[in-house]
Amino acid sequence: MTRAAGFSIWIYRWLSHALPEDFLKAYGREMIATGELTIQNIAARRGVRGLVLLMFHLVFDLVRRLPAEHLSEFTHDLRHGGRVLANSKGMVLVIALSTGLAIAVSLGNYNETKLVFHPVPGVGEPQRLFTVQMPVSYSDFERYAEPDGPFAELAAYMGGVPISVNQQGEIQRLWGHIVTPNYFEVLRSGSAAGRIFQSNEQVLDATDIVIGEGYWQRRFGGSANAIGQNLQINNASATITGVAAKEFLGPSPLTAAAEIWISTKASPRLAPELVSDFLHDSGRRSFQLVGRLKPGITASQAEAQLDAIEKQLEQQRTGTNVAAGPARGIRLLPGGQLFPLRKEDLATNFAPAVAIDGLLLLVACANAGTLLLARTAARSREITIRVALGASRRRIIKQLLTESFMLAIPAALVGLALALFMNHQSQKVVLNTFPSHVHLDLSIGWSAIALGFSISVVSAILFGIVPALKASRVNLVSGLKAGNGRFLPGYRWFSSRNALVVVQVASSICVVILAGIVALGFERASKISDFGFEPRNVYSFSIDPLREGYQPERAWDFLESLPGRLQEVPGITDASVALKPPIENVGFRTVAPRLASQEDAQPAHVRSGNTNRSLSRVTHEYVDSGYFSVLSVRPLSGRVFTPWRAAEEQTAVVVNEALAKEAWGSENPIGRQLEIGGRTCEVIGVVNDFRSSAALAGSPPVINSSMSLGRSRRT
Amino acid sequence: MPKQPSPESFLPLRSNWFHILLSLSEHDQHGYGIMQDVLERTEGKVRLWPTTLYGTIKRLIDSELIEESDERPEPELDDERRRYYRLTSLGRRVLAAESHRLEDLVKVLRTKRLVPKKEATS
């Protein structure tokens, strides 16, 4: 035999090991002998060239047959596994239910996570859209949008703005946005009918409005005749110029869905929010921004540029050089997602859920592993006989893992069924939580099904590997002598069964602790005392007489008299009027007040680096004299407002503890002065910190002005 | 005893199956012998490479068309690594059924004059 023939035989033998073990056991020796004989014959008759061609054929033949032979062995294992599992229906049921439950929980969380990345309906190129986290004033928007800023396009909108629509004498409240003319263009949102606002529209009629497709269908039955029709909104006549694209409800449909869009160029009669030269009041931070960055600019670069712009604006407002001061913390968020969550914030938001998913899966796998371990102990004689007949350890592990994979199928099916049920239930909750016209696709899609099966395969490996490894370690002599069932070994601390039980118990404890932490978090968030006021038996409702046709004077008279009239109603002990109820984000306003004198700019305790005369953004509320007593909030020092009529109350403010501490440290704030929107106000009282907005965690600084100031500014 | 499948249920027979059954129709053969027999009979047109050959033998045994034979040649002529195979009665009936099927096909082709007589008889 030549060296070439010997080398070819060596290669052929080596490659033949790729064939499945059962095949090799049955025909391997004979097949290799046939191959060797063929190689020797060809080498003798046709030399090296013939041998090369032969090796090509032999290797091709081997490779071509590999999938069929492996599939044949796998089918055999499946049939055998099916017979074994058919005899252990109880175990199959327990494993399918426990693992299926863990899979269902994971799928539920996956579906919710997927919803975060759901693009905003009706918006084009959503992945390139950004929004600025905090609202800004219109003048700040104009500065942000200048060509030296980071945005290629930037639009601003105020929302959700309540809009009263008069439908044949019946007033209906809808929600809308007051938008810059380029709003639809920046959002790449088209129209379903008519003409929507465009940035190049030089002359935009002050009464032009765009309506939502849903409202168009409801009110006008989708008729083209709606375009050009007059609509009575906020007691003024508006002209419908167009219908927004189907499903489009603005860039923030979950928190501020819009069905009517009014331009910032509209008359204040149409949008009372624009009264008193609102757009040029730099203290009114009511506009949300959405924009697209210039090519090549990253979000972090844009944030740095916006920070510099913000400092310039602050310097202009306060006259103090703040360039070297701390960053203003302007954050850009993904503007095209239903939930504007940044990738780097995902871990913080979803880590507990993922950890609970993982631990639940671990508990289920440890449980299944323990059951399988007990089962394989009972099958020890069968396994020992197979080993005695020549089955290798690898072959036994493969067979047992195949059985585990077979168990994973019912587990995945149970998981999917439970996930579908839970999904159905959570859809009901979502529909109750969010506006019904926001279409949220929570259905279990193909990706979730694929994930369910992938998790079940991973579970099968997790719960199958330990019993398979344990069962494949066979002692032939004792195993065959032992009869049906292996001799139970003496008690050992470090056995695989003990390890699985430890994993199970430890994971269960972790799940309980994690679930407890999450539950406590929820409980804490909803705990009555944590609001900072007494919410029990406090009810709120909103009315807007101005939008419903009242003249301003009459509307304010009505609001002033309302608490007294309500208190006459049996069952109502106290009532008050505020521009915005507590724990409500609609109508949320911020201002940037200045400390009125230079001495006040050097407080005993201010936040690090805040040596300028301007305070950080502050929530600004308008409340009446009864507001604090309705919420059972007593002044910590000074007093609260007296009834509206007092003219001096127009310059009085009641601040919360957080503001007093930020502005004057431990010094007495009563009598101190603040400049708000060009008006000097005096602090008459301090109240404890309470949650005025659901959007802001902790206790942000709050200034409360009297409703009498609101009246004077709005009439 | 499980009911034996009918020969017709195997038809049309796969080419590899037919050639192996045909090789075993006269006498018992080992794998290498079957390979050589098929090669010679088809004048080199059909060659059963080892993995295909033994994969097919495995399936023919599973289908009970062939079985391992106990008869072996004299030790000096034998290779202990080899196993010998023979047709079962079912295998023989399947081969006959397939032969009839092919014969009928050839008849049809001849009536249509698609197969010249000379080629068909050679």
Boltz contact constraints between the chains, C-beta under 6 A:
constraints:
  - contact:
      token1: [A, 27]
      token2: [B, 54]
      max_distance: 6.0
  - contact:
      token1: [A, 29]
      token2: [B, 81]
      max_distance: 6.0
  - contact:
      token1: [A, 30]
      token2: [B, 31]
      max_distance: 6.0
  - contact:
      token1: [A, 30]
      token2: [B, 81]
      max_distance: 6.0
  - contact:
      token1: [A, 30]
      token2: [B, 83]
      max_distance: 6.0
  - contact:
      token1: [A, 31]
      token2: [B, 50]
      max_distance: 6.0
  - contact:
      token1: [A, 31]
      token2: [B, 54]
      max_distance: 6.0
  - contact:
      token1: [A, 33]
      token2: [B, 81]
      max_distance: 6.0
  - contact:
      token1: [A, 34]
      token2: [B, 31]
      max_distance: 6.0
  - contact:
      token1: [A, 34]
      token2: [B, 32]
      max_distance: 6.0
  - contact:
      token1: [A, 34]
      token2: [B, 50]
      max_distance: 6.0
  - contact:
      token1: [A, 35]
      token2: [B, 50]
      max_distance: 6.0
  - contact:
      token1: [A, 37]
      token2: [B, 32]
      max_distance: 6.0
  - contact:
      token1: [A, 57]
      token2: [B, 49]
      max_distance: 6.0
  - contact:
      token1: [A, 61]
      token2: [B, 49]
      max_distance: 6.0
  - contact:
      token1: [A, 61]
      token2: [B, 51]
      max_distance: 6.0
  - contact:
      token1: [A, 61]
      token2: [B, 52]
      max_distance: 6.0
  - contact:
      token1: [A, 62]
      token2: [B, 51]
      max_distance: 6.0
  - contact:
      token1: [A, 65]
      token2: [B, 51]
      max_distance: 6.0
  - contact:
      token1: [A, 65]
      token2: [B, 52]
      max_distance: 6.0
  - contact:
      token1: [A, 65]
      token2: [B, 55]
      max_distance: 6.0
